[in-house]
Amino acid sequence: MQGNERTKEPREAATVVSYREEFRDAFERLNRDWIETYFVLEDADRQVLGNPEAAILEPGGQVFFVLEDDRVQGTCAVLRHDGETFEIAKMAVAPAARGRGYGDLLLETAVRFAAEAGAQRVVIVSNTVLEPAIQLYQKDGFVQVPLTRDGRYRRANIRLERRLESRAPAALPAADAR
């Protein structure tokens, strides 16, 4: 084996980090790429991509990035709707990095974040033309539920949901009756 060949699987060589201002441009670029390839940029996209701090972070969400050799290869946002419902949105992997498991890694990280924040359900609003993404979500336990239009995205034609285990504290043992 040559000294410069990788000995790890790409996914194992990747690191997932939370939002940093230095990655803001990558968040916008990666998402604009897939949106503008399949659809048109909508006002809701512009709001989230233009100010992720206000649209995602301040309400209690997060943006994650997959780094490989300190380069952003993918990103995913988790939006907090309320204390029980979080949404996975703006997931994108760089075209040259697809097939390395980064979508799985981002999705696992996003779901774990939502669960640790107390979510009881995680939703995804998407479009069926994004078949590989839909398959990824279903593989991770998301199931299709009725689409409720909230006016954000005209392109939306599918809604998926995954229920999470309750994070309620365990019941205390009954006191001894003496």
C-alpha positions as CSV (number, residue, x, y, z in Angstrom):
1,M,0.0,0.0,0.0
2,Q,1.3,3.4,-0.9
3,G,1.9,5.8,1.9
4,N,-0.7,8.3,0.7
5,E,-3.6,5.8,0.4
6,R,-6.4,6.0,3.0
7,T,-6.6,3.1,5.4
8,K,-10.0,4.1,6.8
9,E,-13.4,4.1,5.3
10,P,-14.4,7.6,4.3
11,R,-17.1,7.8,6.9
12,E,-14.6,6.9,9.6
13,A,-12.3,9.6,8.4
14,A,-15.1,12.2,8.7
15,T,-15.9,14.5,11.6
16,V,-19.3,16.1,12.3
17,V,-19.2,19.5,13.9
18,S,-21.9,22.1,14.9
19,Y,-22.4,25.4,13.2
20,R,-19.5,27.8,12.9
21,E,-19.6,31.1,11.1
22,E,-16.7,30.0,8.9
23,F,-18.9,27.3,7.4
24,R,-21.8,29.6,6.6
25,D,-20.9,30.0,2.9
26,A,-20.6,26.2,2.5
27,F,-24.1,25.8,4.0
28,E,-25.6,28.1,1.5
29,R,-23.5,26.9,-1.5
30,L,-24.2,23.2,-0.9
31,N,-28.0,23.8,-0.5
32,R,-28.3,26.2,-3.4
33,D,-26.6,23.6,-5.6
34,W,-29.3,20.9,-5.1
35,I,-32.2,23.3,-4.8
36,E,-31.4,25.1,-8.0
37,T,-30.6,21.8,-9.8
38,Y,-34.1,20.4,-9.2
39,F,-36.3,23.3,-8.2
40,V,-36.2,27.1,-7.8
41,L,-35.0,28.9,-4.7
42,E,-38.1,30.0,-2.7
43,D,-38.4,32.8,-0.1
44,A,-38.2,30.3,2.8
45,D,-34.9,29.0,1.4
46,R,-33.5,32.5,1.2
47,Q,-34.5,33.2,4.8
48,V,-32.8,30.1,6.2
49,L,-29.8,30.3,3.9
50,G,-29.4,34.0,4.3
51,N,-29.5,34.1,8.1
52,P,-29.1,30.6,9.7
53,E,-28.4,32.1,13.0
54,A,-31.8,33.7,13.3
55,A,-33.8,31.1,11.4
56,I,-32.2,28.0,12.9
57,L,-29.9,28.6,15.9
58,E,-31.8,31.2,17.9
59,P,-35.0,29.2,18.1
60,G,-33.0,26.2,19.4
61,G,-32.0,24.3,16.3
62,Q,-28.6,23.5,14.9
63,V,-26.6,23.1,11.7
64,F,-24.2,20.2,11.3
65,F,-21.3,19.9,8.9
66,V,-19.4,16.8,7.8
67,L,-15.7,17.6,7.5
68,E,-13.1,15.5,5.7
69,D,-9.6,16.8,5.8
70,D,-11.0,20.0,7.3
71,R,-13.2,20.6,4.2
72,V,-17.0,20.7,4.4
73,Q,-18.4,17.8,2.5
74,G,-22.0,18.0,3.7
75,T,-24.4,19.8,5.9
76,C,-27.8,19.4,7.6
77,A,-30.0,21.7,9.6
78,V,-32.3,20.8,12.5
79,L,-35.2,23.3,13.0
80,R,-37.0,23.5,16.3
81,H,-40.7,24.0,15.8
82,D,-41.7,23.5,19.4
83,G,-40.6,21.4,22.4
84,E,-41.8,18.2,20.9
85,T,-41.3,18.6,17.1
86,F,-38.1,19.2,15.2
87,E,-37.5,19.2,11.5
88,I,-34.6,18.0,9.5
89,A,-34.0,20.4,6.6
90,K,-31.4,21.6,4.2
91,M,-29.5,18.4,4.0
92,A,-26.8,18.4,1.3
93,V,-23.7,16.4,0.4
94,A,-21.1,17.7,-2.1
95,P,-21.5,15.8,-5.4
96,A,-17.9,14.5,-5.2
97,A,-18.5,13.1,-1.6
98,R,-21.7,11.2,-2.3
99,G,-21.7,7.5,-1.6
100,R,-19.4,7.8,1.4
101,G,-22.1,7.5,4.1
102,Y,-22.1,11.2,4.9
103,G,-25.9,11.5,4.5
104,D,-26.4,8.7,7.0
105,L,-23.9,10.3,9.4
106,L,-25.7,13.7,9.1
107,L,-29.1,12.2,9.6
108,E,-28.0,10.1,12.7
109,T,-26.4,13.3,14.2
110,A,-29.5,15.4,13.5
111,V,-31.9,12.8,15.0
112,R,-29.7,12.4,18.1
113,F,-29.6,16.2,18.6
114,A,-33.4,16.4,18.4
115,A,-33.8,13.4,20.8
116,E,-31.4,15.0,23.3
117,A,-33.3,18.3,23.0
118,G,-36.5,16.5,24.1
119,A,-38.2,16.0,20.7
120,Q,-40.9,13.4,20.5
121,R,-41.0,13.5,16.7
122,V,-38.8,14.6,13.9
123,V,-40.3,15.5,10.5
124,I,-39.0,16.0,7.0
125,V,-40.7,17.9,4.2
126,S,-39.3,17.0,0.8
127,N,-40.1,16.1,-2.8
128,T,-40.3,12.6,-4.3
129,V,-38.0,13.6,-7.2
130,L,-35.2,13.4,-4.5
131,E,-35.5,9.6,-4.5
132,P,-32.1,8.8,-2.9
133,A,-32.9,11.2,0.0
134,I,-36.3,9.7,0.5
135,Q,-34.8,6.2,0.6
136,L,-32.2,7.4,3.1
137,Y,-34.9,8.8,5.4
138,Q,-37.0,5.6,5.2
139,K,-34.0,3.4,5.9
140,D,-33.5,5.4,9.1
141,G,-37.1,4.8,10.3
142,F,-39.0,7.7,8.8
143,V,-42.5,6.9,7.5
144,Q,-44.7,8.9,5.2
145,V,-47.5,10.8,6.8
146,P,-50.1,13.2,5.3
147,L,-48.6,16.3,3.9
148,T,-49.8,19.4,5.7
149,R,-49.1,22.6,3.7
150,D,-47.6,25.4,5.8
151,G,-46.9,27.7,2.9
152,R,-43.2,27.5,3.1
153,Y,-42.3,25.4,0.0
154,R,-44.3,25.0,-3.1
155,R,-42.1,22.1,-4.1
156,A,-43.0,20.0,-1.1
157,N,-45.0,16.9,-2.0
158,I,-44.1,14.4,0.8
159,R,-43.8,14.6,4.6
160,L,-42.1,12.0,6.6
161,E,-42.0,11.5,10.4
162,R,-40.1,9.5,12.9
163,R,-41.4,9.2,16.5
164,L,-38.7,9.2,19.2
165,E,-38.7,7.5,22.5
166,S,-40.0,9.6,25.3
167,R,-37.3,11.2,27.4
168,A,-39.6,11.4,30.5
169,P,-37.8,10.4,33.7
170,A,-38.4,6.9,35.0
171,A,-41.1,6.5,37.6
172,L,-40.0,6.5,41.2
173,P,-40.4,3.3,43.1
174,A,-43.4,3.2,45.4
175,A,-42.7,4.1,49.0
176,D,-42.8,1.2,51.4
177,A,-46.0,1.0,53.4
178,R,-44.9,0.3,56.9
